Structure formats: C-alpha cells, structure tokens
C-alpha cells in the first residue's frame, strides 16, 4: 500500500503533464480568429483584412455581424451578413497571400452577435429571426445587464458570450454564472481590440479581462477536455464536415467527454491594422493571468472545437426545423 501511494504522481507532476499535452494539441491545431468585424460591402477593406489574417498565420476567421435585439433593421443586417463573398475578391486574396509567402487557404465562417438588455428581448428576436440564425455558423450573445448575462449563460443555443471589456463594467461578472456557462459548453470571449485603443480603454480591458479569466478559473477555462486532443488535421473545412457527419453517432461518447467552454481569444478587429499575430496575442493574454499554453489553446484547439460543436448544433436545429 505504501509503495502504491509513493508511485502515484503528485499534483504538480500531473499539472505539468497536462500543460505539455495542451501545448502539443495547440501547436497541432490551426489558429482561428472568431471575431472579424469587416464590411463585406467594401471589397478593398475586406481583401486587405483577409490577406492580413493569412499573413499572420490564421487558417480560419469568422465574419461577425452584430445586431441589437430591439433594432427593426436587424433582420436585414443578418441577411446581408450571409451574402457570399465575391469570387474576384477571394481570388485576389489568394494571390496576395501567395505573394507574401503565406498559404492561400482560409476558411471563412459566419458569426451572428446579438446584443440585448432583457431576456424577453432575446426571446422575441430569436422567434422572429430563427430561420436566419440557423444559417450562421456561430451564435454569440452580448448581454448588457446582469439579468441578461445570467440568461445568456443558461442559453442552450449560444456558443459564445461576449461583453465590452474596454468599458467600465455595467454589472459584475460572477464566477458561478461563468462557470455554469463553461459547463454548458458556452465560451467567454476576450477580444483584445480594446487593448489597442486609448489609455482608458486599455486600463478597463486588462481589469475586466483579468476578472473574467479569474472567474472562469484555470481548470474550467484552460483545459481541452475532448477525446480528440491528438488530432493534427490540416484542412479545417474538411475536418468540420467530417465531424458534422459523425456527430449523430458520437453523441453518447461526447456526453462522457464533455468539452468545457472556457475562454476564447479573438481580435474583434474592424480593420487590418487591429490584427495581431497569434503568439503576440498569447503574450498579451499572459498579462491578464492566462498561462501561455492556455492562451494558445484559446485561439486554436479550443476555438477549433467550438466551431465544430456550433456547426453540429446548427445542423441539429436545421434538421429539427425541417430545413434542407
């Protein structure tokens, strides 16, 4: 019995082994930026933005369409966000990326971010625009009050919860609600865009980001609790499609290996000059309390799995609604 107790690894050894496994998984995964706020109606700005993403090493980006739940023009904005990108723009992006020595392969996802102040507003918005929301790859919620925040953390359709980290918080990010969101596989977004602005926004960003990551907790937000940690698939789009086809047969297995939401790092960039390389973002995240391996996972392995899970969720919603 004494020999067995001595042979058992100590918590420090287990923590180091887990960190090494997480770092290896993050290096094997492509980097993903889940919030790129670009005007698709401006071809020049769009081309510059996407080329910069490729040049910095991102393999997938989510074009973010942001709407207010009470806005009467929200549906038109959502439909505009689903318009396919012009073929000539994509061709020019590939040519520019090749000339810079970057791989001209970029997966473009569509993300919808809904801002709301009361749970009832979100319910009415979702009911009126359910068919359009199902067409997006990712659904993010931006609550502006504490009641809305608690509702967002319990929302089964949500993939991401985001707040304005560059402003003074309108409510407190409570640890129980954030941990409940993580257990429900809802990620909390930290967009570093505010850290590049004026002094006041930068100060608020570091304060709010540190509070959020501390509330989520390292064990909840830092791990990649999925049974596919050793995957190194090069083609993200192919991997997403394969996983979607296998989703139905894997439900029971995935219940046993539940993936926690945790923290995802995004740019929230509105122009190419606001983008930063993934490793620079990881260094920035260390300043508000994230470990290096966790920060890299928040832009690669964790973000990659969030996209896969969100696509499976949208596919189930479309099947339930009878969409083709």
PAFIKE-489626 format. One line per 5 residues: for each residue x, y, z of C-alpha. Coordinates in steps of 0.25 Angstrom, whole numbers. Last residue first. Layout:
% PAFIKE-489626
X,Y,Z | ...
***
This chain:
% PAFIKE-489626
-132,85,-185 | -139,91,-174 | -149,83,-166 | -148,91,-153 | -142,79,-145
-132,77,-156 | -128,91,-157 | -126,92,-142 | -118,79,-142 | -109,85,-153
-107,98,-144 | -103,90,-132 | -93,82,-140 | -87,94,-146 | -86,100,-132
-79,88,-127 | -69,88,-139 | -67,103,-137 | -64,102,-122 | -55,90,-125
-46,99,-133 | -47,111,-123 | -42,102,-112 | -31,96,-120 | -26,109,-127
-28,123,-122 | -32,119,-107 | -22,108,-108 | -11,118,-110 | -15,125,-97
-16,112,-89 | -2,109,-93 | 3,122,-89 | -4,123,-76 | -15,133,-75
-14,144,-64 | -16,157,-70 | -2,160,-75 | -1,145,-80 | -12,149,-90
-3,159,-97 | 8,148,-99 | -3,139,-105 | -7,151,-114 | 7,152,-119
7,137,-122 | -5,138,-130 | -1,150,-139 | -8,163,-137 | -20,169,-144
-24,184,-142 | -17,189,-154 | -26,180,-163 | -38,188,-160 | -50,185,-150
-43,175,-142 | -51,168,-131 | -38,161,-129 | -42,148,-122 | -37,140,-110
-46,128,-105 | -49,126,-91 | -55,113,-85 | -66,105,-91 | -64,92,-86
-64,79,-95 | -71,68,-89 | -64,54,-91 | -76,45,-86 | -86,53,-93
-77,52,-105 | -77,37,-106 | -92,37,-105 | -94,47,-116 | -83,41,-125
-92,34,-136 | -100,47,-138 | -88,55,-140 | -81,47,-150 | -85,55,-162
-82,68,-155 | -69,63,-151 | -65,60,-165 | -70,74,-170 | -62,81,-159
-50,73,-162 | -51,76,-177 | -52,91,-174 | -40,91,-165 | -31,84,-175
-18,81,-167 | -23,71,-157 | -14,69,-146 | -22,61,-136 | -16,57,-123
-26,65,-114 | -38,57,-120 | -44,52,-107 | -48,66,-102 | -46,73,-90
-37,84,-95 | -33,90,-82 | -31,105,-78 | -45,110,-76 | -50,101,-65
-37,98,-58 | -32,112,-59 | -44,118,-54 | -56,125,-61 | -55,136,-50
-40,138,-51 | -42,139,-67 | -53,149,-65 | -46,158,-55 | -33,158,-62
-41,162,-75 | -48,173,-68 | -36,180,-62 | -28,178,-74 | -39,184,-83
-42,195,-74 | -28,200,-74 | -27,199,-89 | -40,206,-91 | -35,218,-82
-22,218,-89 | -27,219,-103 | -29,207,-112 | -20,195,-115 | -25,187,-102
-39,189,-107 | -37,180,-119 | -32,169,-110 | -46,162,-111 | -48,152,-99
-59,143,-102 | -66,134,-91 | -69,120,-97 | -82,113,-95 | -80,98,-93
-91,97,-83 | -80,95,-72 | -74,107,-77 | -87,115,-76 | -89,110,-62
-74,114,-59 | -77,128,-64 | -90,129,-55 | -84,124,-43 | -72,133,-44
-80,146,-45 | -76,156,-56 | -81,169,-49 | -90,178,-56 | -89,191,-65
-74,188,-66 | -66,201,-69 | -63,200,-84 | -52,193,-92 | -57,179,-88
-70,181,-95 | -76,167,-93 | -77,154,-100 | -83,141,-98 | -81,130,-109
-88,117,-114 | -102,121,-110 | -113,111,-113 | -115,105,-99 | -116,119,-93
-112,118,-78 | -100,127,-78 | -108,137,-87 | -120,138,-77 | -110,141,-65
-104,152,-74 | -117,157,-78 | -121,159,-63 | -108,165,-60 | -109,175,-71
-103,178,-85 | -103,164,-90 | -95,161,-103 | -99,147,-109 | -91,140,-119
-97,130,-129 | -87,123,-139 | -88,116,-152 | -100,125,-157 | -112,119,-165
-119,115,-153 | -120,130,-149 | -127,133,-161 | -139,123,-159 | -140,127,-144
-142,142,-148 | -155,145,-141 | -154,135,-130 | -140,139,-127 | -143,153,-126
-155,151,-117 | -147,142,-108 | -135,152,-108 | -144,164,-104 | -150,155,-93
-137,152,-87 | -134,167,-85 | -123,176,-89 | -119,170,-103 | -108,170,-113
-108,159,-123 | -95,154,-129 | -96,146,-142 | -84,139,-148 | -81,134,-162
-69,125,-165 | -58,127,-175 | -48,116,-176 | -35,122,-182 | -25,115,-191
-15,124,-198 | -3,119,-190 | 6,131,-187 | 19,135,-195 | 14,149,-197
12,147,-212 | 3,135,-208 | -5,143,-199 | -7,154,-210 | -12,143,-220
-21,137,-210 | -27,150,-206 | -29,154,-221 | -37,141,-224 | -45,143,-212
-49,157,-216 | -52,153,-230 | -61,142,-225 | -69,152,-217 | -73,147,-203
-86,141,-201 | -97,149,-194 | -100,143,-180 | -97,157,-173 | -107,164,-182
-118,154,-177 | -114,158,-163 | -114,173,-166 | -128,172,-172 | -133,164,-160
-127,175,-150 | -134,186,-157 | -144,188,-146 | -134,188,-135 | -138,183,-122
-129,171,-122 | -117,179,-126 | -109,174,-137 | -94,170,-139 | -90,162,-152
-76,156,-149 | -68,149,-160 | -62,137,-154 | -48,134,-158 | -40,121,-161
-25,118,-164 | -19,129,-157 | -4,131,-159 | -1,146,-159 | -1,146,-174
-14,139,-175 | -21,149,-166 | -14,161,-173 | -19,156,-186 | -33,155,-180
-33,169,-175 | -27,175,-188 | -37,168,-197 | -49,172,-188 | -44,187,-188
-43,187,-203 | -56,180,-205 | -65,189,-196 | -78,183,-196 | -73,172,-187
-71,182,-176 | -62,175,-166 | -63,171,-152 | -54,159,-150 | -58,151,-138
-55,136,-137 | -40,137,-141 | -35,123,-143 | -21,117,-142 | -18,103,-147
-17,92,-138 | -4,83,-136 | 2,94,-127 | -10,95,-118 | -10,80,-116
4,80,-112 | 2,91,-102 | -9,84,-96 | -2,71,-94 | 10,79,-88
1,86,-79 | -6,73,-75 | 8,67,-72 | 12,79,-63 | -1,78,-55
0,63,-53 | 14,65,-48 | 10,77,-39 | -2,68,-33 | 7,57,-29
8,44,-37 | 4,31,-30 | 16,22,-28 | 18,27,-14 | 4,22,-10
5,9,-18 | 18,6,-10 | 11,9,3 | 0,0,0
***
